Amino acid sequence: MIPGPDIIVACPRCNALARHGSLLSGNTFGEQQWTDGMRVAPMCPFPPAYVRCRSCRGFHWLDDAKRVGKIPGPFDENPGAEVLPEWLEAPEVEEPTPAGYLEAIEAGAIAPSPELEMRVRAMWRANAPFREHAPSGASQAMVVDAPVDAEARRLNLEAIVGLLADADGDRLLMKAEALRELGRFDEAIAALDRVEGEGFRKIVSALRRYCEAGDPAPHVL
């Protein structure tokens, strides 16, 4: 992994500055796939796609933030580029907490992404503490900067199950995982029984095993 410059961006609402890292190159060495669908690659970290402004507390997609400059990294081709003092003071971009994602969904601040995608992102965020203690540096992929609200996590999982009420195909895997994390193991197994395809055999087997053990925690596959 070769780090790139820090990118300075401005909030599309209030123009407050923030920064995020970049990569000149990365790799998938040590990548992990989790039962909740998240992939973690410690050697290829990316900033959050959806963020909350630390100044106005509004939500926006990182791609919607205006790029205003960069702070050269150790391998930058133009290390002598001008760096404004306010760029050095800019805070890191902030991914919403699980409760923050729910707030954004309720406020309708998720366009153009569908609600299910945002709720899956909220689930991944809420499951960050489980990844903190996983092997192979999985904790590097997500920083936990606030306690996870257990009720917000539960409400989000319930909403995912509701959105997938008529799911079929591989979407049944997400429904089964949400049910399992809610402790509704019999319902999760019933959903897994409807998943077809040899390509899903490994994850179906793993989810069924955790259901039968009464284990609701996310795991590395």
C-alpha positions in Angstrom: 0.0 0.0 0.0 1.3 3.4 -1.0 -0.5 6.4 0.6 -1.4 9.4 -1.6 -2.0 13.0 -0.6 -4.7 14.1 1.9 -7.6 15.5 -0.2 -9.3 18.7 1.1 -13.0 19.0 0.4 -15.7 21.5 1.2 -19.2 20.7 2.5 -21.7 21.3 -0.3 -24.0 23.0 2.3 -21.8 25.2 4.4 -18.4 25.1 2.7 -16.7 23.9 5.9 -13.4 22.1 5.1 -12.6 18.4 5.8 -9.9 16.1 4.7 -9.5 12.4 3.8 -6.7 10.2 2.8 -6.0 8.7 -0.7 -4.0 5.9 -2.2 -1.5 5.8 -4.9 -1.7 2.0 -4.9 -3.3 -0.7 -2.8 -3.9 -4.4 -2.7 -6.4 -6.9 -1.3 -3.8 -8.8 0.7 -5.6 -10.0 3.9 -9.0 -9.1 2.6 -11.9 -10.5 4.7 -15.5 -11.1 3.7 -18.0 -10.8 6.5 -21.4 -12.5 7.0 -23.1 -9.0 6.8 -21.7 -8.6 3.3 -18.9 -6.2 4.1 -15.5 -6.7 2.6 -12.5 -5.4 4.6 -9.1 -4.9 2.9 -6.6 -3.4 5.4 -4.2 -2.7 2.6 -6.7 -0.9 0.5 -8.6 1.5 2.8 -11.1 4.0 1.4 -12.8 7.0 3.0 -16.5 6.7 3.8 -18.7 7.2 0.8 -21.4 9.0 2.9 -20.4 11.6 5.5 -21.7 14.1 8.0 -20.3 17.6 8.1 -18.6 18.3 11.5 -19.7 21.9 11.1 -23.3 22.1 10.0 -24.1 18.5 10.8 -25.7 17.9 7.5 -25.3 14.7 5.5 -23.9 14.3 2.0 -22.1 11.9 -0.3 -18.4 12.5 -0.3 -18.4 12.7 -4.1 -20.7 15.7 -3.8 -18.2 17.7 -1.7 -16.1 20.1 -3.8 -12.4 19.3 -3.9 -10.5 22.4 -3.1 -6.9 21.2 -2.7 -4.5 18.5 -1.4 -1.8 18.1 1.2 1.1 16.3 -0.6 2.1 12.9 0.8 5.6 11.4 1.0 5.3 10.0 -2.5 3.6 12.9 -4.2 5.0 14.0 -7.6 4.6 17.7 -6.6 5.6 17.9 -3.0 6.2 21.6 -3.2 2.6 22.5 -4.0 1.0 25.3 -2.0 -0.7 24.2 1.2 -3.0 26.7 2.9 -2.9 26.9 6.7 -6.7 26.1 7.0 -6.1 22.9 5.1 -3.8 21.6 7.8 -6.5 22.3 10.4 -9.2 20.6 8.5 -10.7 17.6 10.4 -11.1 14.1 9.0 -14.3 13.4 7.2 -16.9 11.8 9.5 -19.0 8.7 8.7 -22.4 8.9 10.4 -23.0 6.7 13.4 -25.8 4.1 13.1 -28.2 6.5 14.7 -26.9 9.2 12.3 -27.7 7.0 9.3 -31.3 6.5 10.6 -31.6 10.3 11.0 -30.4 10.8 7.4 -32.9 8.2 6.1 -35.8 9.8 8.1 -34.8 13.2 6.7 -34.7 11.9 3.2 -31.0 12.9 2.8 -30.0 9.7 1.0 -30.7 10.5 -2.7 -29.8 9.0 -5.1 -29.2 5.8 -3.1 -32.2 3.5 -2.3 -33.1 3.1 1.3 -32.0 -0.5 1.5 -28.4 0.4 0.5 -28.3 3.1 3.2 -29.6 0.7 5.8 -27.0 -1.9 4.8 -24.3 0.8 5.3 -25.8 1.6 8.7 -25.6 -2.1 9.6 -22.0 -2.2 8.6 -21.3 0.8 10.7 -23.1 -0.7 13.7 -21.1 -3.9 13.3 -17.8 -2.1 13.5 -17.0 -3.1 17.1 -17.1 -6.8 16.0 -14.5 -6.0 13.4 -12.3 -4.3 15.9 -11.4 -7.6 17.5 -11.1 -9.6 14.3 -7.7 -11.0 13.1 -5.6 -9.7 10.3 -6.0 -6.0 11.0 -9.7 -5.8 10.1 -10.1 -3.0 12.6 -8.1 -0.7 10.3 -11.0 -0.5 7.9 -13.4 1.4 10.2 -12.8 3.7 13.2 -15.4 3.5 16.0 -15.6 7.0 17.4 -18.9 6.6 19.3 -20.7 3.9 21.2 -23.1 1.9 19.0 -26.8 2.7 19.9 -28.2 -0.9 20.4 -31.8 0.3 19.8 -30.8 2.1 16.6 -29.0 -1.1 15.5 -32.1 -3.2 16.2 -34.5 -0.8 14.5 -32.3 -0.7 11.4 -32.1 -4.5 11.2 -35.9 -4.7 11.6 -36.3 -2.2 8.7 -33.9 -4.3 6.5 -36.1 -7.4 7.1 -39.2 -5.4 6.2 -37.6 -4.1 3.0 -36.7 -7.6 2.0 -40.1 -9.1 2.9 -40.5 -10.4 -0.7 -36.8 -11.1 -1.4 -35.6 -13.9 -3.5 -32.2 -14.9 -5.0 -29.1 -13.6 -3.3 -31.1 -10.9 -1.5 -32.4 -13.7 0.8 -28.8 -13.9 2.2 -29.1 -10.3 3.5 -32.5 -11.0 4.9 -31.2 -14.1 6.6 -28.3 -12.3 8.1 -30.5 -9.5 9.4 -32.8 -12.0 11.0 -29.8 -13.9 12.5 -28.4 -10.7 14.0 -31.8 -10.0 15.5 -31.7 -13.5 17.1 -34.6 -14.7 15.0 -32.8 -17.9 14.1 -35.7 -20.1 12.9 -36.8 -17.4 10.4 -33.2 -16.9 9.2 -32.9 -20.7 8.6 -36.2 -20.6 6.7 -34.9 -17.8 4.5 -31.6 -19.8 3.9 -33.6 -22.8 2.8 -34.9 -20.8 -0.1 -31.4 -19.7 -1.4 -30.5 -21.5 -4.6 -27.2 -21.8 -6.4 -23.8 -23.5 -5.8 -22.1 -20.2 -5.6 -23.9 -19.4 -2.3 -23.1 -22.8 -0.6 -20.3 -21.5 1.6 -22.1 -18.5 3.0 -25.4 -20.4 3.4 -23.6 -23.2 5.3 -21.8 -20.6 7.6 -25.0 -18.7 8.4 -26.9 -21.9 9.1 -24.2 -23.0 11.4 -24.3 -19.8 13.4 -28.1 -19.9 13.5 -28.0 -23.5 14.9 -25.5 -22.4 17.5 -27.7 -19.4 18.5 -25.0 -17.0 17.6 -26.2 -13.6 16.4 -22.7 -11.9 16.0 -21.2 -11.0 12.6 -18.3 -13.3 11.6 -15.5 -13.5 9.0 -16.4 -16.1 6.4 
